[in-house]
């Protein structure tokens, strides 16, 4: 699953010149996925001359302690 989504996101960066992604419902995906996906996509973006590439995720929760885990 991680490799398939990573490949898809990398192709969007390369083919369409995407310079950032907003990722919905981050809290509903396990942490291990994000620990693999995010650094891989960020590293790929740098190879595409996008040093300011941005990933940010949406987490809807009002508890600062919970939010800090993201």
N, CA, C and O atoms as a Maestro MAE file, in Angstrom:
{
 s_m_m2io_version
 :::
 2.0.0
}

f_m_ct {
 s_m_title
 :::
 protein
 m_atom[280] {
  # First column is atom index #
  i_m_mmod_type
  r_m_x_coord
  r_m_y_coord
  r_m_z_coord
  i_m_residue_number
  s_m_chain_name
  s_m_pdb_residue_name
  s_m_pdb_atom_name
  i_m_atomic_number
  :::
  1 25 0.820 -1.194 0.000 1 A "UNK " " N  " 7
  2 3 0.000 0.000 0.000 1 A "UNK " " CA " 6
  3 2 0.867 1.263 0.000 1 A "UNK " " C  " 6
  4 15 0.620 2.190 -0.770 1 A "UNK " " O  " 8
  5 25 1.876 1.291 0.863 2 A "UNK " " N  " 7
  6 3 2.728 2.483 0.948 2 A "UNK " " CA " 6
  7 2 3.433 2.718 -0.379 2 A "UNK " " C  " 6
  8 15 3.458 3.846 -0.871 2 A "UNK " " O  " 8
  9 25 3.999 1.685 -0.959 3 A "UNK " " N  " 7
  10 3 4.761 1.888 -2.194 3 A "UNK " " CA " 6
  11 2 3.853 2.325 -3.341 3 A "UNK " " C  " 6
  12 15 4.252 3.159 -4.153 3 A "UNK " " O  " 8
  13 25 2.657 1.785 -3.422 4 A "UNK " " N  " 7
  14 3 1.736 2.180 -4.482 4 A "UNK " " CA " 6
  15 2 1.329 3.642 -4.385 4 A "UNK " " C  " 6
  16 15 1.341 4.359 -5.386 4 A "UNK " " O  " 8
  17 25 0.968 4.087 -3.187 5 A "UNK " " N  " 7
  18 3 0.582 5.483 -3.004 5 A "UNK " " CA " 6
  19 2 1.775 6.412 -3.181 5 A "UNK " " C  " 6
  20 15 1.647 7.498 -3.748 5 A "UNK " " O  " 8
  21 25 2.923 5.986 -2.700 6 A "UNK " " N  " 7
  22 3 4.127 6.803 -2.862 6 A "UNK " " CA " 6
  23 2 4.433 7.004 -4.345 6 A "UNK " " C  " 6
  24 15 4.721 8.121 -4.774 6 A "UNK " " O  " 8
  25 25 4.373 5.938 -5.117 7 A "UNK " " N  " 7
  26 3 4.631 6.024 -6.551 7 A "UNK " " CA " 6
  27 2 3.637 6.958 -7.230 7 A "UNK " " C  " 6
  28 15 4.017 7.745 -8.096 7 A "UNK " " O  " 8
  29 25 2.366 6.875 -6.844 8 A "UNK " " N  " 7
  30 3 1.346 7.731 -7.433 8 A "UNK " " CA " 6
  31 2 1.610 9.207 -7.119 8 A "UNK " " C  " 6
  32 15 1.547 10.055 -8.009 8 A "UNK " " O  " 8
  33 25 1.901 9.506 -5.868 9 A "UNK " " N  " 7
  34 3 2.173 10.897 -5.486 9 A "UNK " " CA " 6
  35 2 3.438 11.424 -6.158 9 A "UNK " " C  " 6
  36 15 3.484 12.581 -6.576 9 A "UNK " " O  " 8
  37 25 4.461 10.581 -6.262 10 A "UNK " " N  " 7
  38 3 5.685 10.999 -6.948 10 A "UNK " " CA " 6
  39 2 5.407 11.309 -8.419 10 A "UNK " " C  " 6
  40 15 5.963 12.257 -8.973 10 A "UNK " " O  " 8
  41 25 4.553 10.514 -9.043 11 A "UNK " " N  " 7
  42 3 4.252 10.771 -10.457 11 A "UNK " " CA " 6
  43 2 3.509 12.092 -10.618 11 A "UNK " " C  " 6
  44 15 3.720 12.790 -11.610 11 A "UNK " " O  " 8
  45 25 2.649 12.452 -9.678 12 A "UNK " " N  " 7
  46 3 1.960 13.737 -9.749 12 A "UNK " " CA " 6
  47 2 2.954 14.896 -9.623 12 A "UNK " " C  " 6
  48 15 2.827 15.913 -10.305 12 A "UNK " " O  " 8
  49 25 3.936 14.728 -8.749 13 A "UNK " " N  " 7
  50 3 4.969 15.755 -8.598 13 A "UNK " " CA " 6
  51 2 5.732 15.912 -9.909 13 A "UNK " " C  " 6
  52 15 5.935 17.024 -10.397 13 A "UNK " " O  " 8
  53 25 6.145 14.791 -10.461 14 A "UNK " " N  " 7
  54 3 6.962 14.814 -11.674 14 A "UNK " " CA " 6
  55 2 6.158 15.238 -12.907 14 A "UNK " " C  " 6
  56 15 6.607 16.087 -13.678 14 A "UNK " " O  " 8
  57 25 4.995 14.663 -13.092 15 A "UNK " " N  " 7
  58 3 4.228 14.877 -14.328 15 A "UNK " " CA " 6
  59 2 3.465 16.204 -14.359 15 A "UNK " " C  " 6
  60 15 3.288 16.798 -15.422 15 A "UNK " " O  " 8
  61 25 3.014 16.663 -13.186 16 A "UNK " " N  " 7
  62 3 2.158 17.853 -13.147 16 A "UNK " " CA " 6
  63 2 2.789 19.039 -12.421 16 A "UNK " " C  " 6
  64 15 2.184 20.107 -12.331 16 A "UNK " " O  " 8
  65 25 3.994 18.855 -11.908 17 A "UNK " " N  " 7
  66 3 4.673 19.955 -11.242 17 A "UNK " " CA " 6
  67 2 4.072 20.340 -9.900 17 A "UNK " " C  " 6
  68 15 4.238 21.472 -9.446 17 A "UNK " " O  " 8
  69 25 3.379 19.409 -9.267 18 A "UNK " " N  " 7
  70 3 2.771 19.675 -7.957 18 A "UNK " " CA " 6
  71 2 3.859 20.125 -6.991 18 A "UNK " " C  " 6
  72 15 4.955 19.564 -6.986 18 A "UNK " " O  " 8
  73 25 3.565 21.141 -6.168 19 A "UNK " " N  " 7
  74 3 4.569 21.622 -5.208 19 A "UNK " " CA " 6
  75 2 4.123 21.481 -3.758 19 A "UNK " " C  " 6
  76 15 4.727 22.068 -2.860 19 A "UNK " " O  " 8
  77 25 3.066 20.704 -3.527 20 A "UNK " " N  " 7
  78 3 2.636 20.434 -2.168 20 A "UNK " " CA " 6
  79 2 1.335 19.663 -2.148 20 A "UNK " " C  " 6
  80 15 0.565 19.689 -3.108 20 A "UNK " " O  " 8
  81 25 1.101 18.980 -1.049 21 A "UNK " " N  " 7
  82 3 -0.133 18.212 -0.868 21 A "UNK " " CA " 6
  83 2 -0.740 18.504 0.490 21 A "UNK " " C  " 6
  84 15 -0.029 18.614 1.489 21 A "UNK " " O  " 8
  85 25 -2.064 18.629 0.520 22 A "UNK " " N  " 7
  86 3 -2.833 18.631 1.758 22 A "UNK " " CA " 6
  87 2 -3.449 17.244 1.876 22 A "UNK " " C  " 6
  88 15 -4.149 16.782 0.975 22 A "UNK " " O  " 8
  89 25 -3.183 16.599 2.977 23 A "UNK " " N  " 7
  90 3 -3.607 15.217 3.169 23 A "UNK " " CA " 6
  91 2 -4.753 15.163 4.185 23 A "UNK " " C  " 6
  92 15 -4.578 15.519 5.350 23 A "UNK " " O  " 8
  93 25 -5.913 14.721 3.734 24 A "UNK " " N  " 7
  94 3 -7.092 14.635 4.602 24 A "UNK " " CA " 6
  95 2 -6.992 13.478 5.584 24 A "UNK " " C  " 6
  96 15 -6.315 12.480 5.337 24 A "UNK " " O  " 8
  97 25 -7.668 13.637 6.676 25 A "UNK " " N  " 7
  98 3 -7.904 12.592 7.684 25 A "UNK " " CA " 6
  99 2 -6.643 11.813 8.070 25 A "UNK " " C  " 6
  100 15 -6.652 10.584 8.132 25 A "UNK " " O  " 8
  101 25 -5.582 12.535 8.322 26 A "UNK " " N  " 7
  102 3 -4.310 11.919 8.705 26 A "UNK " " CA " 6
  103 2 -4.469 11.025 9.934 26 A "UNK " " C  " 6
  104 15 -3.818 9.986 10.038 26 A "UNK " " O  " 8
  105 25 -5.323 11.426 10.850 27 A "UNK " " N  " 7
  106 3 -5.474 10.662 12.096 27 A "UNK " " CA " 6
  107 2 -6.060 9.273 11.873 27 A "UNK " " C  " 6
  108 15 -5.975 8.430 12.766 27 A "UNK " " O  " 8
  109 25 -6.643 9.013 10.726 28 A "UNK " " N  " 7
  110 3 -7.283 7.721 10.467 28 A "UNK " " CA " 6
  111 2 -6.372 6.735 9.746 28 A "UNK " " C  " 6
  112 15 -6.800 5.644 9.369 28 A "UNK " " O  " 8
  113 25 -5.116 7.122 9.557 29 A "UNK " " N  " 7
  114 3 -4.132 6.258 8.912 29 A "UNK " " CA " 6
  115 2 -3.025 5.997 9.924 29 A "UNK " " C  " 6
  116 15 -2.621 6.903 10.651 29 A "UNK " " O  " 8
  117 25 -2.539 4.772 9.973 30 A "UNK " " N  " 7
  118 3 -1.557 4.440 11.010 30 A "UNK " " CA " 6
  119 2 -0.258 5.234 10.849 30 A "UNK " " C  " 6
  120 15 0.140 5.599 9.743 30 A "UNK " " O  " 8
  121 25 0.370 5.480 11.959 31 A "UNK " " N  " 7
  122 3 1.591 6.293 12.025 31 A "UNK " " CA " 6
  123 2 2.703 5.707 11.170 31 A "UNK " " C  " 6
  124 15 3.466 6.451 10.554 31 A "UNK " " O  " 8
  125 25 2.805 4.387 11.125 32 A "UNK " " N  " 7
  126 3 3.866 3.744 10.349 32 A "UNK " " CA " 6
  127 2 3.777 4.104 8.867 32 A "UNK " " C  " 6
  128 15 4.798 4.249 8.195 32 A "UNK " " O  " 8
  129 25 2.560 4.246 8.367 33 A "UNK " " N  " 7
  130 3 2.397 4.662 6.969 33 A "UNK " " CA " 6
  131 2 3.030 6.026 6.753 33 A "UNK " " C  " 6
  132 15 3.832 6.208 5.837 33 A "UNK " " O  " 8
  133 25 2.668 6.990 7.602 34 A "UNK " " N  " 7
  134 3 3.190 8.355 7.428 34 A "UNK " " CA " 6
  135 2 4.693 8.409 7.620 34 A "UNK " " C  " 6
  136 15 5.369 9.201 6.963 34 A "UNK " " O  " 8
  137 25 5.230 7.583 8.506 35 A "UNK " " N  " 7
  138 3 6.674 7.576 8.741 35 A "UNK " " CA " 6
  139 2 7.443 7.084 7.524 35 A "UNK " " C  " 6
  140 15 8.612 7.428 7.348 35 A "UNK " " O  " 8
  141 25 6.808 6.296 6.695 36 A "UNK " " N  " 7
  142 3 7.436 5.842 5.454 36 A "UNK " " CA " 6
  143 2 7.109 6.779 4.294 36 A "UNK " " C  " 6
  144 15 8.001 7.190 3.552 36 A "UNK " " O  " 8
  145 25 5.838 7.110 4.140 37 A "UNK " " N  " 7
  146 3 5.357 7.904 3.012 37 A "UNK " " CA " 6
  147 2 5.959 9.307 2.969 37 A "UNK " " C  " 6
  148 15 6.518 9.715 1.950 37 A "UNK " " O  " 8
  149 25 5.846 10.034 4.058 38 A "UNK " " N  " 7
  150 3 6.234 11.456 4.063 38 A "UNK " " CA " 6
  151 2 7.709 11.672 3.707 38 A "UNK " " C  " 6
  152 15 7.993 12.476 2.820 38 A "UNK " " O  " 8
  153 25 8.657 10.994 4.356 39 A "UNK " " N  " 7
  154 3 10.063 11.245 3.993 39 A "UNK " " CA " 6
  155 2 10.389 10.839 2.552 39 A "UNK " " C  " 6
  156 15 11.199 11.485 1.887 39 A "UNK " " O  " 8
  157 25 9.757 9.776 2.082 40 A "UNK " " N  " 7
  158 3 10.021 9.319 0.722 40 A "UNK " " CA " 6
  159 2 9.533 10.343 -0.299 40 A "UNK " " C  " 6
  160 15 10.245 10.665 -1.250 40 A "UNK " " O  " 8
  161 25 8.315 10.854 -0.098 41 A "UNK " " N  " 7
  162 3 7.769 11.862 -1.019 41 A "UNK " " CA " 6
  163 2 8.583 13.149 -0.940 41 A "UNK " " C  " 6
  164 15 8.875 13.766 -1.964 41 A "UNK " " O  " 8
  165 25 8.948 13.552 0.270 42 A "UNK " " N  " 7
  166 3 9.746 14.784 0.415 42 A "UNK " " CA " 6
  167 2 11.106 14.640 -0.273 42 A "UNK " " C  " 6
  168 15 11.558 15.565 -0.948 42 A "UNK " " O  " 8
  169 25 11.746 13.509 -0.110 43 A "UNK " " N  " 7
  170 3 13.040 13.281 -0.764 43 A "UNK " " CA " 6
  171 2 12.893 13.303 -2.289 43 A "UNK " " C  " 6
  172 15 13.734 13.862 -2.993 43 A "UNK " " O  " 8
  173 25 11.827 12.696 -2.785 44 A "UNK " " N  " 7
  174 3 11.596 12.710 -4.233 44 A "UNK " " CA " 6
  175 2 11.392 14.134 -4.736 44 A "UNK " " C  " 6
  176 15 11.929 14.512 -5.777 44 A "UNK " " O  " 8
  177 25 10.624 14.912 -4.006 45 A "UNK " " N  " 7
  178 3 10.378 16.302 -4.417 45 A "UNK " " CA " 6
  179 2 11.692 17.072 -4.547 45 A "UNK " " C  " 6
  180 15 11.847 17.889 -5.454 45 A "UNK " " O  " 8
  181 25 12.621 16.815 -3.657 46 A "UNK " " N  " 7
  182 3 13.926 17.490 -3.743 46 A "UNK " " CA " 6
  183 2 14.661 17.105 -5.015 46 A "UNK " " C  " 6
  184 15 15.362 17.932 -5.599 46 A "UNK " " O  " 8
  185 25 14.510 15.844 -5.457 47 A "UNK " " N  " 7
  186 3 15.159 15.429 -6.708 47 A "UNK " " CA " 6
  187 2 14.523 16.108 -7.911 47 A "UNK " " C  " 6
  188 15 15.111 16.141 -8.992 47 A "UNK " " O  " 8
  189 25 13.326 16.650 -7.726 48 A "UNK " " N  " 7
  190 3 12.611 17.353 -8.791 48 A "UNK " " CA " 6
  191 2 12.791 18.866 -8.676 48 A "UNK " " C  " 6
  192 15 12.022 19.640 -9.246 48 A "UNK " " O  " 8
  193 25 13.814 19.273 -7.932 49 A "UNK " " N  " 7
  194 3 14.139 20.690 -7.736 49 A "UNK " " CA " 6
  195 2 12.990 21.447 -7.062 49 A "UNK " " C  " 6
  196 15 12.622 22.547 -7.472 49 A "UNK " " O  " 8
  197 25 12.436 20.826 -6.019 50 A "UNK " " N  " 7
  198 3 11.373 21.440 -5.233 50 A "UNK " " CA " 6
  199 2 11.776 21.432 -3.746 50 A "UNK " " C  " 6
  200 15 11.194 20.701 -2.945 50 A "UNK " " O  " 8
  201 25 12.770 22.245 -3.391 51 A "UNK " " N  " 7
  202 3 13.259 22.233 -2.007 51 A "UNK " " CA " 6
  203 2 12.233 22.757 -0.995 51 A "UNK " " C  " 6
  204 15 12.348 22.483 0.200 51 A "UNK " " O  " 8
  205 25 11.232 23.509 -1.464 52 A "UNK " " N  " 7
  206 3 10.212 24.048 -0.561 52 A "UNK " " CA " 6
  207 2 8.905 23.258 -0.623 52 A "UNK " " C  " 6
  208 15 7.854 23.765 -0.230 52 A "UNK " " O  " 8
  209 25 8.963 22.036 -1.109 53 A "UNK " " N  " 7
  210 3 7.774 21.191 -1.200 53 A "UNK " " CA " 6
  211 2 7.130 21.059 0.180 53 A "UNK " " C  " 6
  212 15 7.823 20.970 1.194 53 A "UNK " " O  " 8
  213 25 5.800 21.049 0.204 54 A "UNK " " N  " 7
  214 3 5.069 21.030 1.466 54 A "UNK " " CA " 6
  215 2 4.096 19.864 1.519 54 A "UNK " " C  " 6
  216 15 3.372 19.602 0.559 54 A "UNK " " O  " 8
  217 25 4.085 19.172 2.640 55 A "UNK " " N  " 7
  218 3 3.051 18.196 2.969 55 A "UNK " " CA " 6
  219 2 2.412 18.676 4.261 55 A "UNK " " C  " 6
  220 15 3.117 18.955 5.231 55 A "UNK " " O  " 8
  221 25 1.099 18.775 4.289 56 A "UNK " " N  " 7
  222 3 0.458 19.041 5.561 56 A "UNK " " CA " 6
  223 2 -0.820 18.236 5.648 56 A "UNK " " C  " 6
  224 15 -1.529 18.044 4.660 56 A "UNK " " O  " 8
  225 25 -1.095 17.772 6.853 57 A "UNK " " N  " 7
  226 3 -2.226 16.887 7.060 57 A "UNK " " CA " 6
  227 2 -3.281 17.494 7.949 57 A "UNK " " C  " 6
  228 15 -2.987 18.275 8.854 57 A "UNK " " O  " 8
  229 25 -4.516 17.121 7.677 58 A "UNK " " N  " 7
  230 3 -5.666 17.594 8.433 58 A "UNK " " CA " 6
  231 2 -5.962 16.597 9.555 58 A "UNK " " C  " 6
  232 15 -6.133 15.400 9.326 58 A "UNK " " O  " 8
  233 25 -6.013 17.130 10.756 59 A "UNK " " N  " 7
  234 3 -6.433 16.357 11.922 59 A "UNK " " CA " 6
  235 2 -7.434 17.210 12.676 59 A "UNK " " C  " 6
  236 15 -7.087 18.275 13.186 59 A "UNK " " O  " 8
  237 25 -8.670 16.753 12.749 60 A "UNK " " N  " 7
  238 3 -9.719 17.532 13.402 60 A "UNK " " CA " 6
  239 2 -9.896 17.023 14.823 60 A "UNK " " C  " 6
  240 15 -10.522 15.991 15.061 60 A "UNK " " O  " 8
  241 25 -9.327 17.774 15.763 61 A "UNK " " N  " 7
  242 3 -9.429 17.423 17.172 61 A "UNK " " CA " 6
  243 2 -8.982 18.646 17.970 61 A "UNK " " C  " 6
  244 15 -7.991 19.286 17.620 61 A "UNK " " O  " 8
  245 25 -9.697 18.969 19.022 62 A "UNK " " N  " 7
  246 3 -9.370 20.150 19.810 62 A "UNK " " CA " 6
  247 2 -8.412 19.911 20.955 62 A "UNK " " C  " 6
  248 15 -8.108 20.842 21.701 62 A "UNK " " O  " 8
  249 25 -7.930 18.701 21.118 63 A "UNK " " N  " 7
  250 3 -7.050 18.362 22.241 63 A "UNK " " CA " 6
  251 2 -5.586 18.568 21.841 63 A "UNK " " C  " 6
  252 15 -5.069 17.815 21.016 63 A "UNK " " O  " 8
  253 25 -4.911 19.569 22.406 64 A "UNK " " N  " 7
  254 3 -3.505 19.842 22.047 64 A "UNK " " CA " 6
  255 2 -2.583 18.641 22.268 64 A "UNK " " C  " 6
  256 15 -1.659 18.415 21.486 64 A "UNK " " O  " 8
  257 25 -2.827 17.881 23.316 65 A "UNK " " N  " 7
  258 3 -1.974 16.713 23.582 65 A "UNK " " CA " 6
  259 2 -2.102 15.688 22.456 65 A "UNK " " C  " 6
  260 15 -1.103 15.124 22.011 65 A "UNK " " O  " 8
  261 25 -3.318 15.450 22.001 66 A "UNK " " N  " 7
  262 3 -3.542 14.527 20.893 66 A "UNK " " CA " 6
  263 2 -2.938 15.074 19.597 66 A "UNK " " C  " 6
  264 15 -2.274 14.341 18.865 66 A "UNK " " O  " 8
  265 25 -3.163 16.339 19.319 67 A "UNK " " N  " 7
  266 3 -2.643 16.943 18.097 67 A "UNK " " CA " 6
  267 2 -1.124 16.905 18.043 67 A "UNK " " C  " 6
  268 15 -0.545 16.805 16.962 67 A "UNK " " O  " 8
  269 25 -0.482 16.982 19.184 68 A "UNK " " N  " 7
  270 3 0.990 17.001 19.215 68 A "UNK " " CA " 6
  271 2 1.603 15.706 18.697 68 A "UNK " " C  " 6
  272 15 2.784 15.682 18.349 68 A "UNK " " O  " 8
  273 25 0.824 14.633 18.638 69 A "UNK " " N  " 7
  274 3 1.364 13.362 18.118 69 A "UNK " " CA " 6
  275 2 1.521 13.397 16.605 69 A "UNK " " C  " 6
  276 15 2.141 12.509 16.020 69 A "UNK " " O  " 8
  277 25 0.962 14.420 15.973 70 A "UNK " " N  " 7
  278 3 1.049 14.544 14.521 70 A "UNK " " CA " 6
  279 2 2.048 15.602 14.135 70 A "UNK " " C  " 6
  280 15 2.258 15.849 12.948 70 A "UNK " " O  " 8
  :::
 }
 m_bond[279] {
  # First column is bond index #
  i_m_from
  i_m_to
  i_m_order
  :::
  1 1 2 1
  2 2 3 1
  3 3 4 2
  4 3 5 1
  5 5 6 1
  6 6 7 1
  7 7 8 2
  8 7 9 1
  9 9 10 1
  10 10 11 1
  11 11 12 2
  12 11 13 1
  13 13 14 1
  14 14 15 1
  15 15 16 2
  16 15 17 1
  17 17 18 1
  18 18 19 1
  19 19 20 2
  20 19 21 1
  21 21 22 1
  22 22 23 1
  23 23 24 2
  24 23 25 1
  25 25 26 1
  26 26 27 1
  27 27 28 2
  28 27 29 1
  29 29 30 1
  30 30 31 1
  31 31 32 2
  32 31 33 1
  33 33 34 1
  34 34 35 1
  35 35 36 2
  36 35 37 1
  37 37 38 1
  38 38 39 1
  39 39 40 2
  40 39 41 1
  41 41 42 1
  42 42 43 1
  43 43 44 2
  44 43 45 1
  45 45 46 1
  46 46 47 1
  47 47 48 2
  48 47 49 1
  49 49 50 1
  50 50 51 1
  51 51 52 2
  52 51 53 1
  53 53 54 1
  54 54 55 1
  55 55 56 2
  56 55 57 1
  57 57 58 1
  58 58 59 1
  59 59 60 2
  60 59 61 1
  61 61 62 1
  62 62 63 1
  63 63 64 2
  64 63 65 1
  65 65 66 1
  66 66 67 1
  67 67 68 2
  68 67 69 1
  69 69 70 1
  70 70 71 1
  71 71 72 2
  72 71 73 1
  73 73 74 1
  74 74 75 1
  75 75 76 2
  76 75 77 1
  77 77 78 1
  78 78 79 1
  79 79 80 2
  80 79 81 1
  81 81 82 1
  82 82 83 1
  83 83 84 2
  84 83 85 1
  85 85 86 1
  86 86 87 1
  87 87 88 2
  88 87 89 1
  89 89 90 1
  90 90 91 1
  91 91 92 2
  92 91 93 1
  93 93 94 1
  94 94 95 1
  95 95 96 2
  96 95 97 1
  97 97 98 1
  98 98 99 1
  99 99 100 2
  100 99 101 1
  101 101 102 1
  102 102 103 1
  103 103 104 2
  104 103 105 1
  105 105 106 1
  106 106 107 1
  107 107 108 2
  108 107 109 1
  109 109 110 1
  110 110 111 1
  111 111 112 2
  112 111 113 1
  113 113 114 1
  114 114 115 1
  115 115 116 2
  116 115 117 1
  117 117 118 1
  118 118 119 1
  119 119 120 2
  120 119 121 1
  121 121 122 1
  122 122 123 1
  123 123 124 2
  124 123 125 1
  125 125 126 1
  126 126 127 1
  127 127 128 2
  128 127 129 1
  129 129 130 1
  130 130 131 1
  131 131 132 2
  132 131 133 1
  133 133 134 1
  134 134 135 1
  135 135 136 2
  136 135 137 1
  137 137 138 1
  138 138 139 1
  139 139 140 2
  140 139 141 1
  141 141 142 1
  142 142 143 1
  143 143 144 2
  144 143 145 1
  145 145 146 1
  146 146 147 1
  147 147 148 2
  148 147 149 1
  149 149 150 1
  150 150 151 1
  151 151 152 2
  152 151 153 1
  153 153 154 1
  154 154 155 1
  155 155 156 2
  156 155 157 1
  157 157 158 1
  158 158 159 1
  159 159 160 2
  160 159 161 1
  161 161 162 1
  162 162 163 1
  163 163 164 2
  164 163 165 1
  165 165 166 1
  166 166 167 1
  167 167 168 2
  168 167 169 1
  169 169 170 1
  170 170 171 1
  171 171 172 2
  172 171 173 1
  173 173 174 1
  174 174 175 1
  175 175 176 2
  176 175 177 1
  177 177 178 1
  178 178 179 1
  179 179 180 2
  180 179 181 1
  181 181 182 1
  182 182 183 1
  183 183 184 2
  184 183 185 1
  185 185 186 1
  186 186 187 1
  187 187 188 2
  188 187 189 1
  189 189 190 1
  190 190 191 1
  191 191 192 2
  192 191 193 1
  193 193 194 1
  194 194 195 1
  195 195 196 2
  196 195 197 1
  197 197 198 1
  198 198 199 1
  199 199 200 2
  200 199 201 1
  201 201 202 1
  202 202 203 1
  203 203 204 2
  204 203 205 1
  205 205 206 1
  206 206 207 1
  207 207 208 2
  208 207 209 1
  209 209 210 1
  210 210 211 1
  211 211 212 2
  212 211 213 1
  213 213 214 1
  214 214 215 1
  215 215 216 2
  216 215 217 1
  217 217 218 1
  218 218 219 1
  219 219 220 2
  220 219 221 1
  221 221 222 1
  222 222 223 1
  223 223 224 2
  224 223 225 1
  225 225 226 1
  226 226 227 1
  227 227 228 2
  228 227 229 1
  229 229 230 1
  230 230 231 1
  231 231 232 2
  232 231 233 1
  233 233 234 1
  234 234 235 1
  235 235 236 2
  236 235 237 1
  237 237 238 1
  238 238 239 1
  239 239 240 2
  240 239 241 1
  241 241 242 1
  242 242 243 1
  243 243 244 2
  244 243 245 1
  245 245 246 1
  246 246 247 1
  247 247 248 2
  248 247 249 1
  249 249 250 1
  250 250 251 1
  251 251 252 2
  252 251 253 1
  253 253 254 1
  254 254 255 1
  255 255 256 2
  256 255 257 1
  257 257 258 1
  258 258 259 1
  259 259 260 2
  260 259 261 1
  261 261 262 1
  262 262 263 1
  263 263 264 2
  264 263 265 1
  265 265 266 1
  266 266 267 1
  267 267 268 2
  268 267 269 1
  269 269 270 1
  270 270 271 1
  271 271 272 2
  272 271 273 1
  273 273 274 1
  274 274 275 1
  275 275 276 2
  276 275 277 1
  277 277 278 1
  278 278 279 1
  279 279 280 2
  :::
 }
}
